[in-house]
Amino acid sequence: MTQREKLIERLLSKPKDFTWNELIKVLGAFDYELINGGKTGGSRARFIYPEYSPILLHKPHPAPILKRYQLVGIIEQLTLEGLL
């Protein structure tokens, strides 16, 4: 099992300690690109890929741990796009 497959499996298990950096790696594996909001964007982030709907999130802070509802939303969107 590759590291990518392990990260995807970890995402699907919805762990309580899934980090922002892990999310960037998972979505990067699907060729999503991280776009920050710019100077005034604050913690808003957007993951885009031309053929799929964008994934819009707030970067978690102060701890880089994603909330469960964020994981569920990401899994739902990747499933709708046929990536999972």
Biopython code that builds the backbone (N, CA, C, O; Angstrom):
import numpy as np
from Bio.PDB.StructureBuilder import StructureBuilder

atoms = [
    (1, "MET", "N", (0.847, -1.171, 0.000)),
    (1, "MET", "CA", (0.000, 0.000, 0.000)),
    (1, "MET", "C", (0.901, 1.246, 0.000)),
    (1, "MET", "O", (1.815, 1.359, 0.816)),
    (2, "THR", "N", (0.633, 2.163, -0.911)),
    (2, "THR", "CA", (1.452, 3.366, -1.012)),
    (2, "THR", "C", (1.066, 4.371, 0.073)),
    (2, "THR", "O", (0.038, 4.233, 0.737)),
    (3, "GLN", "N", (1.913, 5.381, 0.235)),
    (3, "GLN", "CA", (1.638, 6.416, 1.233)),
    (3, "GLN", "C", (0.346, 7.159, 0.872)),
    (3, "GLN", "O", (-0.427, 7.529, 1.757)),
    (4, "ARG", "N", (0.116, 7.374, -0.410)),
    (4, "ARG", "CA", (-1.109, 8.039, -0.861)),
    (4, "ARG", "C", (-2.336, 7.228, -0.452)),
    (4, "ARG", "O", (-3.303, 7.774, 0.080)),
    (5, "GLU", "N", (-2.287, 5.921, -0.705)),
    (5, "GLU", "CA", (-3.414, 5.053, -0.343)),
    (5, "GLU", "C", (-3.645, 5.045, 1.166)),
    (5, "GLU", "O", (-4.787, 5.024, 1.624)),
    (6, "LYS", "N", (-2.569, 5.060, 1.926)),
    (6, "LYS", "CA", (-2.696, 5.079, 3.385)),
    (6, "LYS", "C", (-3.344, 6.375, 3.861)),
    (6, "LYS", "O", (-4.172, 6.359, 4.771)),
    (7, "LEU", "N", (-2.968, 7.500, 3.247)),
    (7, "LEU", "CA", (-3.569, 8.783, 3.632)),
    (7, "LEU", "C", (-5.050, 8.830, 3.269)),
    (7, "LEU", "O", (-5.865, 9.341, 4.037)),
    (8, "ILE", "N", (-5.394, 8.301, 2.103)),
    (8, "ILE", "CA", (-6.801, 8.276, 1.694)),
    (8, "ILE", "C", (-7.599, 7.379, 2.636)),
    (8, "ILE", "O", (-8.707, 7.731, 3.041)),
    (9, "GLU", "N", (-7.046, 6.240, 2.980)),
    (9, "GLU", "CA", (-7.708, 5.338, 3.927)),
    (9, "GLU", "C", (-7.895, 6.023, 5.281)),
    (9, "GLU", "O", (-8.932, 5.876, 5.929)),
    (10, "ARG", "N", (-6.875, 6.770, 5.692)),
    (10, "ARG", "CA", (-6.956, 7.504, 6.963)),
    (10, "ARG", "C", (-8.046, 8.572, 6.895)),
    (10, "ARG", "O", (-8.805, 8.739, 7.850)),
    (11, "LEU", "N", (-8.134, 9.291, 5.788)),
    (11, "LEU", "CA", (-9.191, 10.290, 5.604)),
    (11, "LEU", "C", (-10.559, 9.642, 5.715)),
    (11, "LEU", "O", (-11.446, 10.162, 6.392)),
    (12, "LEU", "N", (-10.729, 8.512, 5.054)),
    (12, "LEU", "CA", (-12.027, 7.830, 5.056)),
    (12, "LEU", "C", (-12.427, 7.319, 6.441)),
    (12, "LEU", "O", (-13.612, 7.123, 6.709)),
    (13, "SER", "N", (-11.451, 7.103, 7.315)),
    (13, "SER", "CA", (-11.767, 6.648, 8.674)),
    (13, "SER", "C", (-12.183, 7.803, 9.580)),
    (13, "SER", "O", (-12.597, 7.584, 10.718)),
    (14, "LYS", "N", (-12.075, 9.045, 9.072)),
    (14, "LYS", "CA", (-12.464, 10.261, 9.800)),
    (14, "LYS", "C", (-11.821, 10.353, 11.181)),
    (14, "LYS", "O", (-12.528, 10.460, 12.183)),
    (15, "PRO", "N", (-10.499, 10.312, 11.247)),
    (15, "PRO", "CA", (-9.839, 10.373, 12.553)),
    (15, "PRO", "C", (-9.982, 11.745, 13.202)),
    (15, "PRO", "O", (-10.214, 12.740, 12.515)),
    (16, "LYS", "N", (-9.847, 11.796, 14.498)),
    (16, "LYS", "CA", (-9.960, 13.051, 15.232)),
    (16, "LYS", "C", (-8.706, 13.910, 15.121)),
    (16, "LYS", "O", (-8.706, 15.067, 15.542)),
    (17, "ASP", "N", (-7.642, 13.353, 14.558)),
    (17, "ASP", "CA", (-6.378, 14.087, 14.490)),
    (17, "ASP", "C", (-5.859, 14.257, 13.057)),
    (17, "ASP", "O", (-4.648, 14.303, 12.841)),
    (18, "PHE", "N", (-6.761, 14.350, 12.084)),
    (18, "PHE", "CA", (-6.355, 14.536, 10.686)),
    (18, "PHE", "C", (-5.909, 15.984, 10.510)),
    (18, "PHE", "O", (-6.658, 16.909, 10.826)),
    (19, "THR", "N", (-4.689, 16.183, 10.007)),
    (19, "THR", "CA", (-4.121, 17.520, 9.963)),
    (19, "THR", "C", (-4.313, 18.206, 8.615)),
    (19, "THR", "O", (-4.627, 17.576, 7.605)),
    (20, "TRP", "N", (-4.114, 19.510, 8.641)),
    (20, "TRP", "CA", (-4.191, 20.338, 7.443)),
    (20, "TRP", "C", (-3.173, 19.882, 6.405)),
    (20, "TRP", "O", (-3.494, 19.792, 5.220)),
    (21, "ASN", "N", (-1.947, 19.592, 6.841)),
    (21, "ASN", "CA", (-0.901, 19.151, 5.908)),
    (21, "ASN", "C", (-1.249, 17.815, 5.267)),
    (21, "ASN", "O", (-0.938, 17.593, 4.096)),
    (22, "GLU", "N", (-1.891, 16.922, 6.017)),
    (22, "GLU", "CA", (-2.327, 15.649, 5.435)),
    (22, "GLU", "C", (-3.385, 15.900, 4.365)),
    (22, "GLU", "O", (-3.383, 15.253, 3.318)),
    (23, "LEU", "N", (-4.287, 16.842, 4.632)),
    (23, "LEU", "CA", (-5.325, 17.172, 3.659)),
    (23, "LEU", "C", (-4.709, 17.719, 2.376)),
    (23, "LEU", "O", (-5.131, 17.355, 1.278)),
    (24, "ILE", "N", (-3.721, 18.584, 2.511)),
    (24, "ILE", "CA", (-3.052, 19.142, 1.340)),
    (24, "ILE", "C", (-2.431, 18.020, 0.508)),
    (24, "ILE", "O", (-2.493, 18.054, -0.721)),
    (25, "LYS", "N", (-1.837, 17.036, 1.165)),
    (25, "LYS", "CA", (-1.231, 15.909, 0.451)),
    (25, "LYS", "C", (-2.284, 15.063, -0.256)),
    (25, "LYS", "O", (-2.093, 14.670, -1.407)),
    (26, "VAL", "N", (-3.397, 14.779, 0.426)),
    (26, "VAL", "CA", (-4.465, 13.961, -0.172)),
    (26, "VAL", "C", (-5.052, 14.666, -1.386)),
    (26, "VAL", "O", (-5.166, 14.071, -2.458)),
    (27, "LEU", "N", (-5.426, 15.933, -1.222)),
    (27, "LEU", "CA", (-6.030, 16.647, -2.347)),
    (27, "LEU", "C", (-5.009, 16.890, -3.459)),
    (27, "LEU", "O", (-5.374, 16.918, -4.634)),
    (28, "GLY", "N", (-3.752, 17.064, -3.107)),
    (28, "GLY", "CA", (-2.703, 17.198, -4.115)),
    (28, "GLY", "C", (-2.558, 15.928, -4.934)),
    (28, "GLY", "O", (-2.238, 15.982, -6.122)),
    (29, "ALA", "N", (-2.792, 14.789, -4.303)),
    (29, "ALA", "CA", (-2.731, 13.517, -5.019)),
    (29, "ALA", "C", (-3.828, 13.425, -6.078)),
    (29, "ALA", "O", (-3.686, 12.701, -7.063)),
    (30, "PHE", "N", (-4.921, 14.159, -5.871)),
    (30, "PHE", "CA", (-6.003, 14.210, -6.853)),
    (30, "PHE", "C", (-5.850, 15.423, -7.780)),
    (30, "PHE", "O", (-6.775, 15.764, -8.517)),
    (31, "ASP", "N", (-4.685, 16.068, -7.740)),
    (31, "ASP", "CA", (-4.342, 17.223, -8.573)),
    (31, "ASP", "C", (-5.111, 18.492, -8.236)),
    (31, "ASP", "O", (-5.226, 19.381, -9.081)),
    (32, "TYR", "N", (-5.640, 18.596, -7.024)),
    (32, "TYR", "CA", (-6.227, 19.854, -6.564)),
    (32, "TYR", "C", (-5.090, 20.796, -6.195)),
    (32, "TYR", "O", (-4.052, 20.366, -5.693)),
    (33, "GLU", "N", (-5.295, 22.087, -6.448)),
    (33, "GLU", "CA", (-4.296, 23.097, -6.133)),
    (33, "GLU", "C", (-4.838, 24.004, -5.030)),
    (33, "GLU", "O", (-5.985, 24.446, -5.095)),
    (34, "LEU", "N", (-4.018, 24.278, -4.022)),
    (34, "LEU", "CA", (-4.411, 25.137, -2.910)),
    (34, "LEU", "C", (-4.267, 26.591, -3.317)),
    (34, "LEU", "O", (-3.201, 27.016, -3.762)),
    (35, "ILE", "N", (-5.354, 27.362, -3.162)),
    (35, "ILE", "CA", (-5.354, 28.792, -3.418)),
    (35, "ILE", "C", (-5.752, 29.480, -2.120)),
    (35, "ILE", "O", (-6.847, 29.262, -1.603)),
    (36, "ASN", "N", (-4.861, 30.304, -1.600)),
    (36, "ASN", "CA", (-5.180, 31.061, -0.393)),
    (36, "ASN", "C", (-5.918, 32.333, -0.779)),
    (36, "ASN", "O", (-5.890, 32.751, -1.937)),
    (37, "GLY", "N", (-6.565, 32.935, 0.180)),
    (37, "GLY", "CA", (-7.371, 34.123, -0.078)),
    (37, "GLY", "C", (-6.589, 35.381, -0.366)),
    (37, "GLY", "O", (-7.199, 36.428, -0.580)),
    (38, "GLY", "N", (-5.293, 35.334, -0.382)),
    (38, "GLY", "CA", (-4.499, 36.531, -0.631)),
    (38, "GLY", "C", (-4.231, 37.285, 0.656)),
    (38, "GLY", "O", (-4.332, 36.713, 1.742)),
    (39, "LYS", "N", (-3.893, 38.557, 0.552)),
    (39, "LYS", "CA", (-3.528, 39.350, 1.730)),
    (39, "LYS", "C", (-4.684, 39.483, 2.712)),
    (39, "LYS", "O", (-4.465, 39.459, 3.923)),
    (40, "THR", "N", (-5.894, 39.620, 2.221)),
    (40, "THR", "CA", (-7.041, 39.815, 3.110)),
    (40, "THR", "C", (-7.884, 38.560, 3.255)),
    (40, "THR", "O", (-8.983, 38.614, 3.807)),
    (41, "GLY", "N", (-7.391, 37.444, 2.774)),
    (41, "GLY", "CA", (-8.165, 36.208, 2.794)),
    (41, "GLY", "C", (-8.251, 35.538, 4.156)),
    (41, "GLY", "O", (-9.118, 34.695, 4.383)),
    (42, "GLY", "N", (-7.361, 35.908, 5.057)),
    (42, "GLY", "CA", (-7.385, 35.295, 6.380)),
    (42, "GLY", "C", (-7.147, 33.807, 6.297)),
    (42, "GLY", "O", (-6.217, 33.353, 5.630)),
    (43, "SER", "N", (-7.991, 33.044, 6.975)),
    (43, "SER", "CA", (-7.797, 31.599, 7.013)),
    (43, "SER", "C", (-8.577, 30.879, 5.918)),
    (43, "SER", "O", (-8.603, 29.648, 5.888)),
    (44, "ARG", "N", (-9.209, 31.625, 5.023)),
    (44, "ARG", "CA", (-9.957, 30.983, 3.942)),
    (44, "ARG", "C", (-9.012, 30.347, 2.936)),
    (44, "ARG", "O", (-7.989, 30.924, 2.569)),
    (45, "ALA", "N", (-9.368, 29.164, 2.502)),
    (45, "ALA", "CA", (-8.567, 28.454, 1.502)),
    (45, "ALA", "C", (-9.506, 27.776, 0.515)),
    (45, "ALA", "O", (-10.630, 27.396, 0.844)),
    (46, "ARG", "N", (-9.006, 27.641, -0.697)),
    (46, "ARG", "CA", (-9.796, 27.015, -1.749)),
    (46, "ARG", "C", (-8.889, 26.027, -2.469)),
    (46, "ARG", "O", (-7.760, 26.352, -2.838)),
    (47, "PHE", "N", (-9.396, 24.827, -2.660)),
    (47, "PHE", "CA", (-8.685, 23.813, -3.441)),
    (47, "PHE", "C", (-9.414, 23.714, -4.773)),
    (47, "PHE", "O", (-10.615, 23.447, -4.816)),
    (48, "ILE", "N", (-8.679, 23.930, -5.857)),
    (48, "ILE", "CA", (-9.337, 23.943, -7.165)),
    (48, "ILE", "C", (-8.703, 22.930, -8.113)),
    (48, "ILE", "O", (-7.520, 22.603, -8.027)),
    (49, "TYR", "N", (-9.535, 22.462, -9.003)),
    (49, "TYR", "CA", (-9.124, 21.641, -10.131)),
    (49, "TYR", "C", (-10.131, 21.954, -11.227)),
    (49, "TYR", "O", (-11.333, 21.926, -10.963)),
    (50, "PRO", "N", (-9.693, 22.251, -12.441)),
    (50, "PRO", "CA", (-10.608, 22.731, -13.485)),
    (50, "PRO", "C", (-11.827, 21.851, -13.749)),
    (50, "PRO", "O", (-12.897, 22.371, -14.067)),
    (51, "GLU", "N", (-11.691, 20.536, -13.625)),
    (51, "GLU", "CA", (-12.796, 19.650, -13.987)),
    (51, "GLU", "C", (-13.769, 19.393, -12.841)),
    (51, "GLU", "O", (-14.843, 18.835, -13.063)),
    (52, "TYR", "N", (-13.415, 19.786, -11.625)),
    (52, "TYR", "CA", (-14.235, 19.475, -10.448)),
    (52, "TYR", "C", (-14.668, 20.750, -9.735)),
    (52, "TYR", "O", (-14.101, 21.822, -9.948)),
    (53, "SER", "N", (-15.666, 20.615, -8.898)),
    (53, "SER", "CA", (-16.095, 21.738, -8.075)),
    (53, "SER", "C", (-15.002, 22.073, -7.067)),
    (53, "SER", "O", (-14.307, 21.176, -6.592)),
    (54, "PRO", "N", (-14.841, 23.362, -6.732)),
    (54, "PRO", "CA", (-13.816, 23.718, -5.755)),
    (54, "PRO", "C", (-14.208, 23.249, -4.346)),
    (54, "PRO", "O", (-15.388, 23.105, -4.026)),
    (55, "ILE", "N", (-13.203, 23.020, -3.533)),
    (55, "ILE", "CA", (-13.410, 22.674, -2.134)),
    (55, "ILE", "C", (-13.025, 23.904, -1.324)),
    (55, "ILE", "O", (-11.870, 24.331, -1.344)),
    (56, "LEU", "N", (-13.993, 24.472, -0.613)),
    (56, "LEU", "CA", (-13.782, 25.686, 0.156)),
    (56, "LEU", "C", (-13.731, 25.354, 1.643)),
    (56, "LEU", "O", (-14.613, 24.674, 2.168)),
    (57, "LEU", "N", (-12.693, 25.839, 2.310)),
    (57, "LEU", "CA", (-12.498, 25.551, 3.736)),
    (57, "LEU", "C", (-11.893, 26.746, 4.447)),
    (57, "LEU", "O", (-11.340, 27.652, 3.825)),
    (58, "HIS", "N", (-12.012, 26.724, 5.762)),
    (58, "HIS", "CA", (-11.243, 27.615, 6.608)),
    (58, "HIS", "C", (-10.113, 26.794, 7.189)),
    (58, "HIS", "O", (-10.329, 25.712, 7.736)),
    (59, "LYS", "N", (-8.896, 27.323, 7.064)),
    (59, "LYS", "CA", (-7.747, 26.628, 7.624)),
    (59, "LYS", "C", (-7.897, 26.610, 9.145)),
    (59, "LYS", "O", (-8.107, 27.654, 9.763)),
    (60, "PRO", "N", (-7.789, 25.413, 9.752)),
    (60, "PRO", "CA", (-7.982, 25.336, 11.203)),
    (60, "PRO", "C", (-6.852, 26.042, 11.952)),
    (60, "PRO", "O", (-5.687, 25.993, 11.555)),
    (61, "HIS", "N", (-7.235, 26.698, 13.044)),
    (61, "HIS", "CA", (-6.233, 27.347, 13.886)),
    (61, "HIS", "C", (-6.793, 27.494, 15.288)),
    (61, "HIS", "O", (-8.017, 27.556, 15.405)),
    (62, "PRO", "N", (-6.050, 27.554, 16.324)),
    (62, "PRO", "CA", (-4.588, 27.542, 16.317)),
    (62, "PRO", "C", (-4.002, 26.159, 16.042)),
    (62, "PRO", "O", (-2.891, 26.066, 15.521)),
    (63, "ALA", "N", (-4.709, 25.093, 16.372)),
    (63, "ALA", "CA", (-4.213, 23.739, 16.078)),
    (63, "ALA", "C", (-4.554, 23.398, 14.621)),
    (63, "ALA", "O", (-5.612, 23.795, 14.132)),
    (64, "PRO", "N", (-3.685, 22.677, 13.928)),
    (64, "PRO", "CA", (-3.934, 22.366, 12.508)),
    (64, "PRO", "C", (-4.804, 21.126, 12.291)),
    (64, "PRO", "O", (-4.658, 20.447, 11.274)),
    (65, "ILE", "N", (-5.698, 20.823, 13.219)),
    (65, "ILE", "CA", (-6.535, 19.629, 13.144)),
    (65, "ILE", "C", (-7.889, 19.984, 12.529)),
    (65, "ILE", "O", (-8.542, 20.935, 12.958)),
    (66, "LEU", "N", (-8.302, 19.215, 11.524)),
    (66, "LEU", "CA", (-9.589, 19.450, 10.874)),
    (66, "LEU", "C", (-10.737, 18.929, 11.727)),
    (66, "LEU", "O", (-10.594, 17.940, 12.445)),
    (67, "LYS", "N", (-11.864, 19.598, 11.641)),
    (67, "LYS", "CA", (-13.078, 19.170, 12.345)),
    (67, "LYS", "C", (-13.728, 18.026, 11.576)),
    (67, "LYS", "O", (-13.506, 17.862, 10.377)),
    (68, "ARG", "N", (-14.528, 17.242, 12.280)),
    (68, "ARG", "CA", (-15.184, 16.088, 11.662)),
    (68, "ARG", "C", (-16.092, 16.507, 10.503)),
    (68, "ARG", "O", (-16.116, 15.845, 9.466)),
    (69, "TYR", "N", (-16.837, 17.602, 10.672)),
    (69, "TYR", "CA", (-17.747, 18.023, 9.596)),
    (69, "TYR", "C", (-16.970, 18.390, 8.332)),
    (69, "TYR", "O", (-17.476, 18.221, 7.222)),
    (70, "GLN", "N", (-15.742, 18.892, 8.493)),
    (70, "GLN", "CA", (-14.930, 19.204, 7.330)),
    (70, "GLN", "C", (-14.517, 17.925, 6.606)),
    (70, "GLN", "O", (-14.561, 17.857, 5.378)),
    (71, "LEU", "N", (-14.118, 16.918, 7.371)),
    (71, "LEU", "CA", (-13.732, 15.641, 6.770)),
    (71, "LEU", "C", (-14.908, 15.017, 6.030)),
    (71, "LEU", "O", (-14.753, 14.522, 4.914)),
    (72, "VAL", "N", (-16.080, 15.040, 6.650)),
    (72, "VAL", "CA", (-17.276, 14.465, 6.026)),
    (72, "VAL", "C", (-17.592, 15.194, 4.715)),
    (72, "VAL", "O", (-17.905, 14.555, 3.711)),
    (73, "GLY", "N", (-17.513, 16.517, 4.723)),
    (73, "GLY", "CA", (-17.777, 17.299, 3.514)),
    (73, "GLY", "C", (-16.789, 17.010, 2.395)),
    (73, "GLY", "O", (-17.168, 16.914, 1.228)),
    (74, "ILE", "N", (-15.528, 16.874, 2.757)),
    (74, "ILE", "CA", (-14.496, 16.587, 1.763)),
    (74, "ILE", "C", (-14.726, 15.196, 1.161)),
    (74, "ILE", "O", (-14.642, 15.019, -0.054)),
    (75, "ILE", "N", (-15.012, 14.223, 2.014)),
    (75, "ILE", "CA", (-15.269, 12.863, 1.535)),
    (75, "ILE", "C", (-16.475, 12.842, 0.615)),
    (75, "ILE", "O", (-16.445, 12.193, -0.430)),
    (76, "GLU", "N", (-17.549, 13.550, 0.994)),
    (76, "GLU", "CA", (-18.756, 13.617, 0.154)),
    (76, "GLU", "C", (-18.445, 14.222, -1.209)),
    (76, "GLU", "O", (-18.880, 13.701, -2.236)),
    (77, "GLN", "N", (-17.698, 15.312, -1.222)),
    (77, "GLN", "CA", (-17.396, 15.969, -2.490)),
    (77, "GLN", "C", (-16.505, 15.102, -3.372)),
    (77, "GLN", "O", (-16.741, 14.999, -4.575)),
    (78, "LEU", "N", (-15.494, 14.485, -2.794)),
    (78, "LEU", "CA", (-14.614, 13.618, -3.592)),
    (78, "LEU", "C", (-15.386, 12.406, -4.125)),
    (78, "LEU", "O", (-15.105, 11.927, -5.224)),
    (79, "THR", "N", (-16.350, 11.913, -3.357)),
    (79, "THR", "CA", (-17.183, 10.798, -3.808)),
    (79, "THR", "C", (-18.095, 11.243, -4.959)),
    (79, "THR", "O", (-18.243, 10.522, -5.946)),
    (80, "LEU", "N", (-18.706, 12.432, -4.833)),
    (80, "LEU", "CA", (-19.560, 12.947, -5.901)),
    (80, "LEU", "C", (-18.787, 13.147, -7.202)),
    (80, "LEU", "O", (-19.326, 12.934, -8.288)),
    (81, "GLU", "N", (-17.540, 13.550, -7.091)),
    (81, "GLU", "CA", (-16.704, 13.762, -8.274)),
    (81, "GLU", "C", (-16.184, 12.448, -8.859)),
    (81, "GLU", "O", (-15.578, 12.442, -9.930)),
    (82, "GLY", "N", (-16.421, 11.328, -8.154)),
    (82, "GLY", "CA", (-15.976, 10.032, -8.644)),
    (82, "GLY", "C", (-14.514, 9.730, -8.357)),
    (82, "GLY", "O", (-13.931, 8.833, -8.966)),
    (83, "LEU", "N", (-13.926, 10.468, -7.440)),
    (83, "LEU", "CA", (-12.519, 10.270, -7.119)),
    (83, "LEU", "C", (-12.299, 9.221, -6.028)),
    (83, "LEU", "O", (-11.211, 8.657, -5.915)),
    (84, "LEU", "N", (-13.315, 8.968, -5.241)),
    (84, "LEU", "CA", (-13.231, 7.932, -4.195)),
    (84, "LEU", "C", (-14.198, 6.813, -4.511)),
    (84, "LEU", "O", (-14.287, 5.842, -3.759)),
]
sb = StructureBuilder()
sb.init_structure("model")
sb.init_model(0)
sb.init_chain("A")
sb.init_seg("    ")
for serial, (resi, resn, name, xyz) in enumerate(atoms, 1):
    if name == "N":
        sb.init_residue(resn, " ", resi, " ")
    sb.init_atom(name, np.array(xyz, "f"), 0.0, 1.0, " ", f" {name:<3s}", serial, name[0])
structure = sb.get_structure()
